[in-house]
C-alpha cells in the first residue's frame, strides 16, 4: 500500500485545476454554509456539486440547471490526470478539504479499471476518489470510453431511489468533465467473495443485494429513454468478450495443464458452444431493464453500515437474468471450494428470494442458471480466475458443473448440484 503525506502549502506545480462553479458549496463538508440544498437528492451526501450526467435528474448546490445528455459531453480523456500530489489540490478546489489541510493518500481497492485512491485528513475524514481514463488502470492495452463513470454515477442515482437498505455508496462530489467521482469511504470491511469461502451466515446480505437488483430492474423495465442514456457499448463489449468469448476460444491464459486440457475439450463441444453463443446473443440484444452488469462478490462489501454494492461502470439496459446469474455463479464457485451443496442451495434461495420480491418474474430462472454456468466456467478457465478454484481438483469440478448448468439447467433451487 502506498502512503504519501501531502501539504497544500507545496502543491504540485504542473497541475492547474478548473475553478469551482459559482454557488457550488462550502469549503468544508462539515460546514455547509449558505446555498447548500436540503434535502439532497437520494444517493448523494456531503456537500456535493452534482449534475446527473445522463439527464435522469437535475440537482446542484446553489441552483438547479438542465443536465447535459451523455452524447453532448466530451468523449476524450480528462484534461487532468490526477496523481497522489494533485488529488488533494483537486478536493480543495471542489470544496471538500479546507486550504492548508495535510492529507495522506493511499491506494484503495483493486483499481482494475479506474484510478482509485483514498484520501485521509488529520481530523479523521476520508474520501474515495475515482477517475476514469481512456486506458484501463491495470490493463492499459484496453481502452474504453471515459463516460463509463457518468454511467456509474447515474446508476447509483437511480438505484438510490429504490434502495431502502442503503446498498448504494454515497456520492459526495462529482466532476463529469474531469471524470472524477468522490465517494464515501466505507473503511476496511469484509468483501463478499472472501466471506463466501467461510461458514458465515450470508442470508441477509444476499437477500439485500438481490432485492436491490430486483427493484432496479422492476423500476426500469422497458423504459426506452434509458436505452440511449445508458448506452455503454465499450464497457459492455469488453465485459461480454471476457464472459462469453475469450475463455472459449484460443488463448494463452496461464492455466494448470489439466485445466487447460479441460478448456480445450470445451472448445470442441459444439452443442455447448452453441448454447454459450445463444446466451451471449441474448445478453447483447435484450434491453429490457437497467442492469448493474458486474455484481460479483468482489464488488460487494459487508460494511458496518450494511451491505454495499460498488462499481457500476458497466451498467446498461440489458438482460434481466444477467445480474442474478453472475452472482449465482459465484455462489456455485464457493460451494465447489467448500464441497457443500447445501450452502449453495441455502445461499441461492436467499439471493433469489430477495430478487424475486423486487422484480417479480423479470428474470427467467433457467436463463439465470445458464448464465451462472458460464460465469463458473469463465472464472475457472478465463483471464479472471478466482481463488475458489485455485486447486486443480476444484477447477475440474467447476468445469463439469458449469457445463451441466448450461446444458441442463436445474428447474428449481433444490435441484442445483455440484458435479
ZIMOWO-V861108 format. One record per pair of residues at least 24 apart in sequence whose ideal C-beta (glycine too) atoms are under 7 Angstrom apart, sorted by sequence separation. I is the first residue (numbers start at 0). J is the second residue. D is the distance in whole Angstrom. If there is no record, write none. Layout:
i | j | d
I | J | D
I | J | D
//
This chain:
i | j | d
24 | 48 | 6
36 | 60 | 6
96 | 120 | 6
111 | 135 | 7
112 | 136 | 6
290 | 314 | 6
326 | 350 | 6
23 | 48 | 4
35 | 60 | 6
111 | 136 | 6
247 | 272 | 7
289 | 314 | 7
290 | 315 | 6
292 | 317 | 7
375 | 400 | 6
376 | 401 | 4
34 | 60 | 6
110 | 136 | 5
111 | 137 | 5
149 | 175 | 6
375 | 401 | 4
34 | 61 | 5
110 | 137 | 7
111 | 138 | 7
289 | 316 | 6
290 | 317 | 4
323 | 350 | 6
20 | 48 | 6
90 | 118 | 6
152 | 180 | 6
247 | 275 | 6
288 | 316 | 7
294 | 322 | 5
323 | 351 | 7
373 | 401 | 7
151 | 180 | 7
292 | 321 | 6
372 | 401 | 4
375 | 404 | 7
86 | 116 | 6
148 | 178 | 5
286 | 316 | 4
295 | 325 | 6
87 | 118 | 6
95 | 126 | 7
286 | 317 | 6
287 | 318 | 7
288 | 319 | 5
290 | 321 | 5
291 | 322 | 6
294 | 325 | 6
323 | 354 | 5
86 | 118 | 6
148 | 180 | 6
243 | 275 | 6
285 | 317 | 6
287 | 319 | 6
290 | 322 | 5
294 | 326 | 5
372 | 404 | 3
373 | 405 | 6
81 | 114 | 6
145 | 178 | 5
285 | 318 | 4
296 | 329 | 5
371 | 404 | 6
372 | 405 | 4
295 | 329 | 6
113 | 148 | 7
243 | 278 | 7
282 | 317 | 6
369 | 404 | 6
24 | 60 | 4
90 | 126 | 7
243 | 279 | 4
282 | 318 | 5
368 | 404 | 5
369 | 405 | 5
23 | 60 | 5
281 | 318 | 6
22 | 60 | 6
23 | 61 | 6
22 | 61 | 2
282 | 321 | 6
319 | 358 | 7
323 | 362 | 5
369 | 408 | 5
21 | 61 | 7
22 | 62 | 6
239 | 279 | 6
327 | 367 | 6
331 | 371 | 6
368 | 408 | 4
166 | 207 | 6
327 | 368 | 7
368 | 409 | 6
86 | 128 | 6
166 | 208 | 7
319 | 361 | 4
320 | 362 | 4
324 | 366 | 7
164 | 207 | 5
239 | 282 | 6
319 | 362 | 4
320 | 363 | 6
324 | 367 | 4
328 | 371 | 4
332 | 375 | 6
365 | 408 | 5
239 | 283 | 7
323 | 367 | 5
327 | 371 | 4
331 | 375 | 5
48 | 93 | 7
126 | 171 | 6
166 | 211 | 5
325 | 370 | 7
329 | 374 | 7
164 | 210 | 7
320 | 366 | 4
324 | 370 | 3
328 | 374 | 3
332 | 378 | 6
81 | 128 | 7
131 | 178 | 4
164 | 211 | 7
320 | 367 | 4
324 | 371 | 5
328 | 375 | 5
46 | 94 | 7
130 | 178 | 6
81 | 130 | 5
130 | 179 | 5
162 | 211 | 6
321 | 370 | 6
325 | 374 | 5
320 | 370 | 6
324 | 374 | 7
328 | 378 | 7
128 | 179 | 6
129 | 180 | 5
336 | 387 | 4
80 | 132 | 7
335 | 387 | 6
77 | 130 | 7
128 | 181 | 5
129 | 182 | 7
158 | 211 | 6
161 | 214 | 4
332 | 385 | 6
335 | 388 | 7
161 | 215 | 6
238 | 292 | 6
333 | 387 | 6
77 | 132 | 7
126 | 181 | 5
127 | 182 | 4
238 | 293 | 7
332 | 387 | 4
76 | 132 | 5
332 | 388 | 6
76 | 133 | 4
127 | 184 | 5
158 | 215 | 5
161 | 218 | 5
336 | 393 | 6
126 | 184 | 6
157 | 215 | 7
335 | 393 | 5
125 | 184 | 4
226 | 286 | 5
229 | 289 | 6
335 | 396 | 5
351 | 412 | 6
335 | 397 | 5
16 | 79 | 7
225 | 289 | 6
348 | 412 | 5
14 | 79 | 6
332 | 397 | 6
335 | 400 | 6
347 | 412 | 5
221 | 287 | 6
28 | 95 | 6
117 | 184 | 6
220 | 287 | 6
26 | 94 | 5
77 | 145 | 7
220 | 288 | 5
344 | 412 | 6
347 | 415 | 6
25 | 94 | 6
76 | 145 | 6
219 | 288 | 5
331 | 400 | 6
344 | 413 | 6
24 | 94 | 5
27 | 97 | 5
74 | 144 | 6
219 | 289 | 4
14 | 85 | 4
23 | 94 | 7
26 | 97 | 5
344 | 415 | 6
16 | 88 | 6
74 | 146 | 7
216 | 288 | 4
343 | 415 | 6
11 | 84 | 4
16 | 89 | 6
19 | 92 | 6
288 | 361 | 6
11 | 85 | 5
14 | 88 | 6
19 | 93 | 6
72 | 146 | 7
215 | 289 | 6
343 | 417 | 7
19 | 94 | 6
238 | 313 | 5
16 | 92 | 4
95 | 171 | 7
340 | 416 | 6
11 | 88 | 7
69 | 146 | 6
72 | 149 | 7
95 | 172 | 6
340 | 417 | 5
5 | 83 | 7
10 | 88 | 5
234 | 312 | 6
235 | 313 | 7
5 | 84 | 6
93 | 172 | 5
150 | 229 | 6
212 | 291 | 6
234 | 313 | 5
3 | 83 | 5
7 | 87 | 6
69 | 149 | 6
235 | 315 | 5
93 | 174 | 7
150 | 231 | 5
5 | 87 | 5
212 | 294 | 6
231 | 313 | 7
335 | 417 | 6
231 | 314 | 7
334 | 417 | 6
7 | 91 | 6
147 | 231 | 6
231 | 315 | 4
229 | 314 | 6
95 | 181 | 7
208 | 294 | 7
229 | 315 | 5
147 | 234 | 5
229 | 316 | 5
144 | 233 | 4
89 | 179 | 7
143 | 233 | 4
226 | 316 | 5
7 | 98 | 6
8 | 99 | 6
143 | 234 | 5
208 | 299 | 6
225 | 316 | 5
278 | 369 | 6
7 | 99 | 5
278 | 370 | 6
7 | 100 | 6
143 | 237 | 6
6 | 101 | 5
278 | 373 | 6
5 | 101 | 7
53 | 149 | 6
141 | 237 | 6
4 | 101 | 6
5 | 102 | 6
52 | 149 | 4
204 | 301 | 6
211 | 308 | 6
55 | 153 | 5
79 | 177 | 6
81 | 179 | 7
208 | 306 | 6
275 | 373 | 6
4 | 103 | 6
5 | 104 | 6
78 | 177 | 7
207 | 306 | 5
3 | 103 | 7
52 | 152 | 6
53 | 153 | 4
56 | 156 | 6
77 | 177 | 4
208 | 308 | 6
2 | 103 | 6
3 | 104 | 5
52 | 153 | 6
55 | 156 | 6
77 | 178 | 5
195 | 296 | 6
51 | 153 | 6
55 | 157 | 6
204 | 306 | 5
2 | 105 | 5
72 | 175 | 6
73 | 176 | 7
216 | 319 | 5
1 | 105 | 6
192 | 296 | 4
0 | 105 | 6
1 | 106 | 6
51 | 156 | 6
191 | 296 | 4
192 | 297 | 5
0 | 106 | 6
190 | 296 | 7
190 | 297 | 6
194 | 301 | 6
191 | 299 | 4
190 | 299 | 7
190 | 300 | 6
191 | 301 | 6
212 | 322 | 5
212 | 323 | 6
188 | 300 | 5
189 | 301 | 5
42 | 155 | 5
188 | 301 | 6
42 | 156 | 5
188 | 302 | 4
209 | 323 | 7
185 | 300 | 6
188 | 303 | 7
40 | 156 | 7
42 | 159 | 3
185 | 302 | 5
41 | 159 | 4
262 | 380 | 4
41 | 160 | 5
185 | 304 | 7
49 | 170 | 7
185 | 307 | 6
258 | 380 | 6
47 | 170 | 6
52 | 175 | 4
47 | 171 | 6
48 | 172 | 6
49 | 173 | 5
42 | 167 | 5
44 | 169 | 4
47 | 172 | 5
50 | 175 | 7
43 | 169 | 7
45 | 171 | 4
47 | 173 | 7
254 | 380 | 6
42 | 169 | 7
43 | 170 | 5
44 | 171 | 6
45 | 172 | 7
42 | 170 | 6
252 | 380 | 7
252 | 381 | 6
243 | 373 | 6
246 | 376 | 6
252 | 382 | 6
275 | 405 | 7
242 | 373 | 6
246 | 377 | 4
271 | 402 | 6
274 | 405 | 5
157 | 289 | 7
242 | 374 | 7
274 | 406 | 7
258 | 391 | 6
195 | 329 | 7
246 | 380 | 5
257 | 391 | 5
261 | 395 | 6
271 | 405 | 6
195 | 330 | 7
242 | 377 | 5
246 | 381 | 4
271 | 406 | 6
241 | 377 | 7
245 | 381 | 6
255 | 391 | 5
258 | 394 | 5
154 | 291 | 7
192 | 329 | 7
196 | 333 | 6
245 | 382 | 7
258 | 395 | 7
261 | 398 | 5
195 | 333 | 4
257 | 395 | 6
44 | 183 | 7
165 | 304 | 7
166 | 305 | 7
168 | 307 | 6
165 | 305 | 6
166 | 306 | 6
196 | 336 | 6
213 | 353 | 7
217 | 357 | 6
241 | 381 | 6
164 | 305 | 6
166 | 307 | 6
167 | 308 | 7
168 | 309 | 6
196 | 337 | 7
205 | 346 | 6
209 | 350 | 4
213 | 354 | 4
217 | 358 | 5
220 | 361 | 7
241 | 382 | 6
166 | 308 | 5
209 | 351 | 7
212 | 354 | 6
213 | 355 | 7
216 | 358 | 4
217 | 359 | 7
241 | 383 | 7
206 | 349 | 5
209 | 352 | 7
210 | 353 | 4
213 | 356 | 6
214 | 357 | 4
205 | 349 | 4
209 | 353 | 3
210 | 354 | 7
213 | 357 | 2
217 | 361 | 7
201 | 346 | 6
205 | 350 | 4
208 | 353 | 7
209 | 354 | 4
212 | 357 | 7
213 | 358 | 3
216 | 361 | 5
206 | 352 | 6
207 | 353 | 6
210 | 356 | 6
202 | 349 | 4
206 | 353 | 4
210 | 357 | 5
205 | 353 | 7
155 | 311 | 6
154 | 311 | 4
69 | 228 | 6
151 | 311 | 5
154 | 314 | 4
151 | 312 | 4
150 | 312 | 6
151 | 314 | 7
148 | 312 | 6
150 | 314 | 5
147 | 312 | 4
55 | 228 | 7
54 | 228 | 6
53 | 228 | 4
53 | 229 | 7
196 | 387 | 6
112 | 312 | 6
//
